[in-house]
Amino acid sequence: MLIRIVRMEFEPEKVSDFLKLFEGVKGKIATFPGCKHLELCQDAKHAHVYYTFSKWEGEEYLEEYRNSSFFADTWSKTKVLFGGKPLAYSLQSGE
Protein backbone atom coordinates (compact mmCIF):
# COMPACT_ATOMS: atom_id res chain seq x y z
CA MET A 1 0.00 0.00 0.00
CA LEU A 2 1.30 3.45 -0.92
CA ILE A 3 0.36 6.48 1.16
CA ARG A 4 0.54 9.86 -0.55
CA ILE A 5 0.52 13.10 1.42
CA VAL A 6 0.47 16.42 -0.42
CA ARG A 7 0.85 19.70 1.47
CA MET A 8 -0.65 22.69 -0.30
CA GLU A 9 -0.37 26.31 0.84
CA PHE A 10 -2.93 28.61 -0.73
CA GLU A 11 -3.31 32.35 -1.00
CA PRO A 12 -5.69 32.99 1.93
CA GLU A 13 -8.27 34.66 -0.31
CA LYS A 14 -8.25 31.66 -2.68
CA VAL A 15 -8.99 28.93 -0.11
CA SER A 16 -12.73 28.98 -0.86
CA ASP A 17 -11.95 28.54 -4.59
CA PHE A 18 -9.85 25.49 -3.77
CA LEU A 19 -12.50 23.98 -1.50
CA LYS A 20 -15.12 24.40 -4.22
CA LEU A 21 -12.79 22.79 -6.78
CA PHE A 22 -11.95 19.90 -4.44
CA GLU A 23 -15.62 19.26 -3.70
CA GLY A 24 -16.22 18.87 -7.43
CA VAL A 25 -13.37 16.41 -8.06
CA LYS A 26 -13.00 14.38 -4.86
CA GLY A 27 -15.48 11.69 -5.94
CA LYS A 28 -13.62 11.04 -9.18
CA ILE A 29 -10.25 10.92 -7.40
CA ALA A 30 -11.58 8.57 -4.72
CA THR A 31 -12.95 6.17 -7.34
CA PHE A 32 -9.90 6.28 -9.61
CA PRO A 33 -8.54 2.74 -10.13
CA GLY A 34 -6.24 1.81 -7.25
CA CYS A 35 -7.32 4.60 -4.89
CA LYS A 36 -8.42 3.08 -1.60
CA HIS A 37 -8.84 6.24 0.49
CA LEU A 38 -8.87 10.02 0.03
CA GLU A 39 -9.06 12.64 2.75
CA LEU A 40 -8.60 16.41 2.85
CA CYS A 41 -7.24 17.89 6.08
CA GLN A 42 -6.72 21.50 7.15
CA ASP A 43 -3.60 22.48 9.06
CA ALA A 44 -4.38 23.00 12.74
CA LYS A 45 -2.49 26.30 12.95
CA HIS A 46 -2.58 27.71 9.41
CA ALA A 47 -6.07 27.99 7.91
CA HIS A 48 -4.71 28.43 4.37
CA VAL A 49 -2.71 25.17 4.40
CA TYR A 50 -4.33 21.87 3.42
CA TYR A 51 -3.15 18.30 3.03
CA THR A 52 -4.49 15.49 0.94
CA PHE A 53 -3.99 12.05 2.41
CA SER A 54 -4.59 9.17 0.02
CA LYS A 55 -3.92 5.44 -0.06
CA TRP A 56 -3.15 3.61 -3.28
CA GLU A 57 -2.87 -0.10 -4.02
CA GLY A 58 0.62 0.58 -5.37
CA GLU A 59 2.86 3.22 -6.93
CA GLU A 60 1.78 2.19 -10.42
CA TYR A 61 -1.82 3.24 -9.65
CA LEU A 62 -0.72 6.62 -8.32
CA GLU A 63 1.42 7.15 -11.42
CA GLU A 64 -1.49 6.21 -13.69
CA TYR A 65 -3.59 8.83 -11.90
CA ARG A 66 -0.82 11.45 -12.05
CA ASN A 67 -0.39 10.84 -15.80
CA SER A 68 -4.12 11.12 -16.53
CA SER A 69 -5.72 14.05 -18.35
CA PHE A 70 -8.08 14.37 -15.37
CA PHE A 71 -5.13 15.02 -13.03
CA ALA A 72 -3.51 17.46 -15.49
CA ASP A 73 -6.74 19.46 -15.72
CA THR A 74 -7.36 19.43 -11.95
CA TRP A 75 -3.76 20.30 -11.07
CA SER A 76 -3.67 23.20 -13.55
CA LYS A 77 -6.74 24.68 -11.82
CA THR A 78 -5.29 24.06 -8.35
CA LYS A 79 -1.76 25.37 -8.78
CA VAL A 80 -2.89 28.89 -9.75
CA LEU A 81 -4.36 29.16 -6.23
CA PHE A 82 -1.09 28.39 -4.42
CA GLY A 83 0.67 30.82 -2.14
CA GLY A 84 3.67 28.54 -1.69
CA LYS A 85 5.31 25.53 -3.25
CA PRO A 86 3.43 22.25 -2.69
CA LEU A 87 5.24 19.34 -1.06
CA ALA A 88 4.46 15.70 -1.77
CA TYR A 89 5.48 12.59 0.14
CA SER A 90 5.05 8.94 -0.82
CA LEU A 91 5.27 6.38 1.99
CA GLN A 92 5.15 2.59 1.96
CA SER A 93 2.68 0.97 4.29
CA GLY A 94 2.64 -2.62 5.48
CA GLU A 95 -1.12 -2.93 4.90
Summary of the structure (lengths in Angstrom):
residues: 95
radius of gyration: 13.0
end to end distance: 5.8
largest distance: 39.3
contacts: 255
relative contact order: 0.32
helix: 40%
strand: 34%
